[in-house]
């Protein structure tokens, strides 16, 4: 069992059904729409609910922004690839859990069907990812891939074009690249970038053209946001 903190995270976990929730603690002096809703969900889903002191919550929480709500939960259950993939995001090498959570939050708000990451244990980062994503990491389909090569091949067989955000001699400006088809956009972290197995499965390479002669690149989080919303723009009916 692990602890997740904050009303947004706890509500998302309760609503998504991707975890076993052992119990929920609420500050006995805390009254709000969020806590009332969590109480309602606890009764509806027959989850053990306890009203405790702020000091008890503080003693277990990792920070001070929990808002008087924590939950004791299992690790998250991950998802299969969507049956009719149209808009998928692959994230590789993004080590910082806050940055990963921010990418997931952006993906969820834009209507991305699923995110794909390499298989790894995220227990120690889970709570941070959940909080940084404002609960989105719990709500979006998340595929934990044992083989990115096999996962991308399966997407390609389903008619998805694999587009990697990677500047090379054959890459094109994102704003001049057709992204209106079913697409999987691949974003690599700042340190390692995309792996060879992803690059070898790529159909289209694309980059963000900077208007100035900068010496640094955008963060993976910023790049993901630009790519995601350019795809949203192109897919939007005229």
WOSULQUI-V959635 format. One record per residue. N is the residue number from 1. RES is the residue in one letter. PHI is phi in radians with two decimals (* if undefined). PSI is psi in degrees with one decimal (999 if undefined). D_LAST is the distance of its C-alpha to the last C-alpha in whole Angstrom. Layout:
n->N res->RES phi->PHI psi->PSI d_last->D_LAST
n->N res->RES phi->PHI psi->PSI d_last->D_LAST
This chain:
n->1 res->X phi->* psi->148.7 d_last->48
n->2 res->X phi->-2.32 psi->171.0 d_last->46
n->3 res->X phi->-1.97 psi->132.1 d_last->45
n->4 res->X phi->-1.99 psi->150.2 d_last->42
n->5 res->X phi->-2.19 psi->145.9 d_last->42
n->6 res->X phi->1.66 psi->146.7 d_last->40
n->7 res->X phi->-1.09 psi->-41.4 d_last->38
n->8 res->X phi->-1.07 psi->-44.9 d_last->35
n->9 res->X phi->-1.14 psi->-44.9 d_last->36
n->10 res->X phi->-1.17 psi->-43.2 d_last->38
n->11 res->X phi->-1.06 psi->-43.9 d_last->36
n->12 res->X phi->-1.08 psi->-42.8 d_last->33
n->13 res->X phi->-1.14 psi->-39.6 d_last->36
n->14 res->X phi->-1.19 psi->-38.0 d_last->38
n->15 res->X phi->-1.39 psi->-33.2 d_last->34
n->16 res->X phi->-1.33 psi->-30.1 d_last->33
n->17 res->X phi->1.28 psi->18.5 d_last->36
n->18 res->X phi->-1.65 psi->5.3 d_last->36
n->19 res->X phi->-2.44 psi->156.8 d_last->40
n->20 res->X phi->-1.53 psi->127.5 d_last->43
n->21 res->X phi->-1.87 psi->114.2 d_last->44
n->22 res->X phi->-1.31 psi->-47.2 d_last->48
n->23 res->X phi->-2.86 psi->160.8 d_last->48
n->24 res->X phi->-2.15 psi->135.7 d_last->46
n->25 res->X phi->-1.93 psi->134.2 d_last->48
n->26 res->X phi->-2.21 psi->136.7 d_last->47
n->27 res->X phi->-0.99 psi->124.1 d_last->49
n->28 res->X phi->-1.11 psi->-16.6 d_last->52
n->29 res->X phi->-1.75 psi->1.3 d_last->51
n->30 res->X phi->-1.66 psi->122.2 d_last->47
n->31 res->X phi->-2.30 psi->122.0 d_last->46
n->32 res->X phi->-2.79 psi->174.1 d_last->42
n->33 res->X phi->-1.06 psi->-39.1 d_last->39
n->34 res->X phi->-1.12 psi->-48.1 d_last->38
n->35 res->X phi->-1.17 psi->-36.7 d_last->42
n->36 res->X phi->-1.08 psi->-40.2 d_last->42
n->37 res->X phi->-1.19 psi->-38.8 d_last->39
n->38 res->X phi->-1.14 psi->-38.0 d_last->41
n->39 res->X phi->-1.07 psi->-44.9 d_last->44
n->40 res->X phi->-1.04 psi->-47.7 d_last->42
n->41 res->X phi->-1.10 psi->-38.2 d_last->40
n->42 res->X phi->-1.06 psi->-43.6 d_last->44
n->43 res->X phi->-1.18 psi->-42.2 d_last->46
n->44 res->X phi->-1.10 psi->-40.9 d_last->43
n->45 res->X phi->-1.72 psi->5.9 d_last->43
n->46 res->X phi->0.98 psi->49.4 d_last->47
n->47 res->X phi->-1.75 psi->135.5 d_last->46
n->48 res->X phi->-1.06 psi->125.3 d_last->49
n->49 res->X phi->-2.17 psi->131.9 d_last->49
n->50 res->X phi->-2.29 psi->136.2 d_last->51
n->51 res->X phi->-1.70 psi->119.7 d_last->52
n->52 res->X phi->-2.26 psi->175.5 d_last->53
n->53 res->X phi->-1.35 psi->157.7 d_last->54
n->54 res->X phi->-1.05 psi->-36.1 d_last->52
n->55 res->X phi->-1.11 psi->-37.5 d_last->55
n->56 res->X phi->-1.14 psi->-40.8 d_last->54
n->57 res->X phi->-1.19 psi->-44.5 d_last->51
n->58 res->X phi->-1.03 psi->-33.0 d_last->51
n->59 res->X phi->-1.21 psi->-20.7 d_last->54
n->60 res->X phi->-1.92 psi->-24.2 d_last->51
n->61 res->X phi->-1.28 psi->151.6 d_last->48
n->62 res->X phi->-1.50 psi->-18.2 d_last->47
n->63 res->X phi->-2.44 psi->-169.6 d_last->46
n->64 res->X phi->-1.92 psi->10.3 d_last->46
n->65 res->X phi->-1.86 psi->23.8 d_last->43
n->66 res->X phi->-1.31 psi->-17.0 d_last->43
n->67 res->X phi->1.15 psi->20.8 d_last->43
n->68 res->X phi->1.42 psi->18.4 d_last->46
n->69 res->X phi->-2.38 psi->125.6 d_last->44
n->70 res->X phi->-2.42 psi->160.3 d_last->45
n->71 res->X phi->-2.42 psi->146.8 d_last->44
n->72 res->X phi->-1.76 psi->115.1 d_last->46
n->73 res->X phi->-2.35 psi->165.2 d_last->44
n->74 res->X phi->-1.46 psi->175.3 d_last->44
n->75 res->X phi->-1.20 psi->158.8 d_last->42
n->76 res->X phi->-1.28 psi->143.4 d_last->38
n->77 res->X phi->-1.52 psi->134.4 d_last->38
n->78 res->X phi->-1.67 psi->172.6 d_last->35
n->79 res->X phi->-2.07 psi->158.5 d_last->33
n->80 res->X phi->-1.41 psi->170.3 d_last->32
n->81 res->X phi->-1.08 psi->147.1 d_last->29
n->82 res->X phi->-1.09 psi->150.4 d_last->26
n->83 res->X phi->-1.20 psi->-37.2 d_last->26
n->84 res->X phi->-2.17 psi->75.8 d_last->23
n->85 res->X phi->-1.16 psi->134.3 d_last->22
n->86 res->X phi->-2.31 psi->-31.1 d_last->18
n->87 res->X phi->-2.61 psi->100.2 d_last->18
n->88 res->X phi->-2.23 psi->146.9 d_last->22
n->89 res->X phi->-2.13 psi->124.6 d_last->24
n->90 res->X phi->-1.83 psi->126.3 d_last->27
n->91 res->X phi->-2.06 psi->123.6 d_last->29
n->92 res->X phi->-2.30 psi->133.8 d_last->33
n->93 res->X phi->1.34 psi->16.2 d_last->36
n->94 res->X phi->-1.59 psi->98.5 d_last->34
n->95 res->X phi->-1.42 psi->-34.6 d_last->38
n->96 res->X phi->-1.28 psi->120.8 d_last->38
n->97 res->X phi->-1.12 psi->-30.1 d_last->37
n->98 res->X phi->-1.16 psi->-44.6 d_last->35
n->99 res->X phi->-1.12 psi->-40.4 d_last->33
n->100 res->X phi->-1.10 psi->-43.0 d_last->32
n->101 res->X phi->-1.07 psi->-39.3 d_last->31
n->102 res->X phi->-1.14 psi->-40.8 d_last->29
n->103 res->X phi->-1.07 psi->-43.2 d_last->27
n->104 res->X phi->-1.15 psi->-39.2 d_last->27
n->105 res->X phi->-1.05 psi->-45.4 d_last->26
n->106 res->X phi->-1.08 psi->-44.4 d_last->23
n->107 res->X phi->-1.06 psi->-43.6 d_last->22
n->108 res->X phi->-1.14 psi->-43.9 d_last->23
n->109 res->X phi->-1.14 psi->-27.0 d_last->20
n->110 res->X phi->-1.56 psi->-4.3 d_last->17
n->111 res->X phi->1.52 psi->19.4 d_last->18
n->112 res->X phi->-1.06 psi->133.3 d_last->20
n->113 res->X phi->-1.23 psi->-39.0 d_last->22
n->114 res->X phi->-2.76 psi->151.5 d_last->25
n->115 res->X phi->-1.91 psi->150.2 d_last->27
n->116 res->X phi->-2.16 psi->132.3 d_last->29
n->117 res->X phi->-2.34 psi->157.6 d_last->32
n->118 res->X phi->-1.13 psi->152.2 d_last->36
n->119 res->X phi->-1.06 psi->127.0 d_last->39
n->120 res->X phi->-2.87 psi->158.7 d_last->41
n->121 res->X phi->-1.43 psi->130.3 d_last->42
n->122 res->X phi->-2.11 psi->13.7 d_last->41
n->123 res->X phi->-0.89 psi->-45.2 d_last->43
n->124 res->X phi->-1.25 psi->-18.4 d_last->44
n->125 res->X phi->-1.88 psi->-9.3 d_last->41
n->126 res->X phi->-0.96 psi->-47.8 d_last->39
n->127 res->X phi->-1.12 psi->-38.6 d_last->40
n->128 res->X phi->-1.19 psi->-44.0 d_last->38
n->129 res->X phi->-1.04 psi->-44.9 d_last->35
n->130 res->X phi->-1.09 psi->-43.6 d_last->35
n->131 res->X phi->-1.25 psi->-42.4 d_last->35
n->132 res->X phi->-1.13 psi->-28.7 d_last->33
n->133 res->X phi->-1.56 psi->3.3 d_last->30
n->134 res->X phi->0.98 psi->36.1 d_last->31
n->135 res->X phi->1.56 psi->-7.7 d_last->32
n->136 res->X phi->-1.14 psi->-31.8 d_last->28
n->137 res->X phi->-1.12 psi->-19.4 d_last->30
n->138 res->X phi->-1.52 psi->-27.1 d_last->32
n->139 res->X phi->-1.61 psi->-30.7 d_last->29
n->140 res->X phi->-1.45 psi->150.1 d_last->27
n->141 res->X phi->-1.18 psi->131.1 d_last->28
n->142 res->X phi->-2.22 psi->114.6 d_last->30
n->143 res->X phi->-1.70 psi->120.2 d_last->31
n->144 res->X phi->-1.72 psi->103.5 d_last->35
n->145 res->X phi->-1.56 psi->128.6 d_last->35
n->146 res->X phi->-1.34 psi->-25.4 d_last->39
n->147 res->X phi->-2.51 psi->107.5 d_last->37
n->148 res->X phi->-1.10 psi->-33.4 d_last->34
n->149 res->X phi->-1.05 psi->-50.1 d_last->35
n->150 res->X phi->-1.14 psi->-39.1 d_last->35
n->151 res->X phi->-1.12 psi->-44.4 d_last->32
n->152 res->X phi->-1.18 psi->-36.8 d_last->30
n->153 res->X phi->-1.10 psi->-39.3 d_last->31
n->154 res->X phi->-1.13 psi->-39.7 d_last->30
n->155 res->X phi->-1.14 psi->-42.0 d_last->27
n->156 res->X phi->-1.13 psi->-37.7 d_last->27
n->157 res->X phi->-1.13 psi->-25.4 d_last->28
n->158 res->X phi->-1.54 psi->6.6 d_last->26
n->159 res->X phi->1.60 psi->16.0 d_last->23
n->160 res->X phi->-1.62 psi->136.5 d_last->22
n->161 res->X phi->-1.58 psi->128.1 d_last->22
n->162 res->X phi->-1.60 psi->117.6 d_last->24
n->163 res->X phi->-2.02 psi->121.7 d_last->23
n->164 res->X phi->-1.85 psi->134.2 d_last->26
n->165 res->X phi->-1.42 psi->87.7 d_last->26
n->166 res->X phi->-2.63 psi->120.1 d_last->29
n->167 res->X phi->-1.39 psi->122.6 d_last->30
n->168 res->X phi->-2.62 psi->-173.6 d_last->32
n->169 res->X phi->-1.12 psi->-21.5 d_last->32
n->170 res->X phi->-1.87 psi->5.8 d_last->30
n->171 res->X phi->-1.43 psi->154.5 d_last->27
n->172 res->X phi->-2.09 psi->156.7 d_last->24
n->173 res->X phi->-1.04 psi->130.8 d_last->22
n->174 res->X phi->-0.94 psi->-36.6 d_last->19
n->175 res->X phi->-1.39 psi->-2.3 d_last->17
n->176 res->X phi->-2.04 psi->11.7 d_last->17
n->177 res->X phi->-1.85 psi->133.1 d_last->17
n->178 res->X phi->-1.29 psi->115.3 d_last->15
n->179 res->X phi->-2.13 psi->22.0 d_last->15
n->180 res->X phi->-1.46 psi->-13.7 d_last->12
n->181 res->X phi->-1.41 psi->172.2 d_last->15
n->182 res->X phi->-0.98 psi->127.2 d_last->17
n->183 res->X phi->-2.45 psi->145.6 d_last->19
n->184 res->X phi->-2.05 psi->114.0 d_last->22
n->185 res->X phi->-1.63 psi->131.0 d_last->22
n->186 res->X phi->-1.92 psi->123.0 d_last->26
n->187 res->X phi->-2.10 psi->128.9 d_last->27
n->188 res->X phi->-1.81 psi->155.4 d_last->31
n->189 res->X phi->-1.21 psi->163.3 d_last->33
n->190 res->X phi->-1.14 psi->-31.9 d_last->35
n->191 res->X phi->-1.39 psi->-52.0 d_last->38
n->192 res->X phi->-1.82 psi->-21.8 d_last->38
n->193 res->X phi->1.21 psi->-155.1 d_last->34
n->194 res->X phi->-1.57 psi->144.9 d_last->33
n->195 res->X phi->-1.34 psi->165.7 d_last->36
n->196 res->X phi->-1.06 psi->-38.5 d_last->37
n->197 res->X phi->-1.16 psi->-29.8 d_last->36
n->198 res->X phi->-1.33 psi->-45.6 d_last->32
n->199 res->X phi->-1.03 psi->-40.2 d_last->32
n->200 res->X phi->-1.20 psi->-21.6 d_last->34
n->201 res->X phi->-1.68 psi->0.6 d_last->31
n->202 res->X phi->-1.30 psi->134.4 d_last->28
n->203 res->X phi->-1.61 psi->-36.8 d_last->26
n->204 res->X phi->-2.38 psi->130.9 d_last->24
n->205 res->X phi->-1.79 psi->137.4 d_last->26
n->206 res->X phi->-2.47 psi->156.1 d_last->24
n->207 res->X phi->-2.49 psi->165.5 d_last->25
n->208 res->X phi->-1.69 psi->121.0 d_last->24
n->209 res->X phi->-1.44 psi->119.1 d_last->25
n->210 res->X phi->-1.47 psi->140.2 d_last->27
n->211 res->X phi->-1.40 psi->-5.8 d_last->28
n->212 res->X phi->-2.27 psi->165.2 d_last->31
n->213 res->X phi->-1.49 psi->72.5 d_last->34
n->214 res->X phi->-1.48 psi->155.7 d_last->34
n->215 res->X phi->-1.80 psi->-1.2 d_last->37
n->216 res->X phi->-2.20 psi->156.4 d_last->35
n->217 res->X phi->-1.73 psi->161.8 d_last->32
n->218 res->X phi->-1.13 psi->154.0 d_last->30
n->219 res->X phi->-1.20 psi->160.7 d_last->31
n->220 res->X phi->-1.06 psi->-35.9 d_last->29
n->221 res->X phi->-1.11 psi->-45.9 d_last->28
n->222 res->X phi->-1.16 psi->-42.9 d_last->26
n->223 res->X phi->-1.09 psi->-42.7 d_last->25
n->224 res->X phi->-1.05 psi->-41.3 d_last->24
n->225 res->X phi->-1.08 psi->-44.8 d_last->22
n->226 res->X phi->-1.10 psi->-47.3 d_last->20
n->227 res->X phi->-1.10 psi->-46.3 d_last->19
n->228 res->X phi->-1.04 psi->-46.4 d_last->18
n->229 res->X phi->-1.41 psi->-19.7 d_last->16
n->230 res->X phi->-1.21 psi->-37.7 d_last->14
n->231 res->X phi->-1.14 psi->-42.5 d_last->14
n->232 res->X phi->-1.00 psi->-45.1 d_last->12
n->233 res->X phi->-1.06 psi->-44.4 d_last->10
n->234 res->X phi->-1.25 psi->-31.1 d_last->9
n->235 res->X phi->-1.43 psi->-14.9 d_last->9
n->236 res->X phi->-1.19 psi->130.5 d_last->6
n->237 res->X phi->-1.06 psi->140.2 d_last->4
n->238 res->X phi->-1.31 psi->999 d_last->0
